[in-house]
Amino acid sequence: MGDVINLRQARKAKARTDKAQQADANRAKFGRTKAQHQAEDTERTRQEAAVDAAYREDRTLE
């Protein structure tokens, strides 16, 4: 005869694995590390400074 399983526990275990797979997919699709965010911000700031330095006059609106 086969093993007796608790259907409630089996259902919850399957839900947990499905949720974990969805979380992995979302991390791959949307996730970036804090270091990646900081590197991007630093690069953006550096580029803005380079563009601002290229102007001959102050760019304030009058």
C-alpha positions as CSV (number, residue, x, y, z in Angstrom):
1,M,0.0,0.0,0.0
2,G,1.2,3.6,-0.7
3,D,2.3,6.2,1.8
4,V,-0.3,8.3,3.6
5,I,0.2,12.0,2.9
6,N,-1.5,15.0,4.4
7,L,-3.1,16.8,1.5
8,R,-3.2,20.2,3.4
9,Q,0.6,20.0,3.9
10,A,1.2,18.9,0.3
11,R,-0.9,21.8,-1.0
12,K,1.0,24.3,1.2
13,A,4.4,22.9,0.2
14,K,3.5,23.2,-3.5
15,A,2.3,26.8,-2.9
16,R,5.6,27.6,-1.2
17,T,7.7,26.2,-4.1
18,D,5.5,28.0,-6.7
19,K,6.0,31.3,-4.8
20,A,9.7,30.7,-4.5
21,Q,10.0,30.1,-8.3
22,Q,8.0,33.3,-9.0
23,A,10.2,35.3,-6.6
24,D,13.4,34.0,-8.4
25,A,11.9,35.1,-11.7
26,N,11.1,38.5,-10.3
27,R,14.5,38.9,-8.8
28,A,16.1,38.1,-12.2
29,K,13.7,40.5,-14.0
30,F,13.7,43.5,-11.7
31,G,16.3,43.1,-9.0
32,R,19.5,45.0,-8.8
33,T,21.9,45.2,-5.9
34,K,22.5,48.2,-3.7
35,A,26.0,48.5,-5.2
36,Q,24.6,48.6,-8.7
37,H,22.2,51.4,-7.7
38,Q,25.1,53.4,-6.1
39,A,27.3,52.8,-9.1
40,E,24.7,54.1,-11.5
41,D,24.0,57.2,-9.3
42,T,27.8,57.9,-9.2
43,E,28.1,57.5,-12.9
44,R,25.1,59.8,-13.5
45,T,26.5,62.5,-11.2
46,R,29.9,62.3,-13.0
47,Q,28.3,62.7,-16.4
48,E,26.2,65.6,-15.3
49,A,29.3,67.3,-13.9
50,A,31.1,66.8,-17.1
51,V,28.3,68.3,-19.1
52,D,28.0,71.3,-16.7
53,A,31.7,71.9,-17.0
54,A,31.5,72.0,-20.8
55,Y,29.4,75.2,-20.8
56,R,31.2,78.5,-21.1
57,E,28.7,80.6,-19.1
58,D,26.4,80.0,-16.2
59,R,23.2,78.3,-17.3
60,T,20.8,80.0,-14.9
61,L,17.4,81.1,-16.3
62,E,16.7,84.7,-16.2
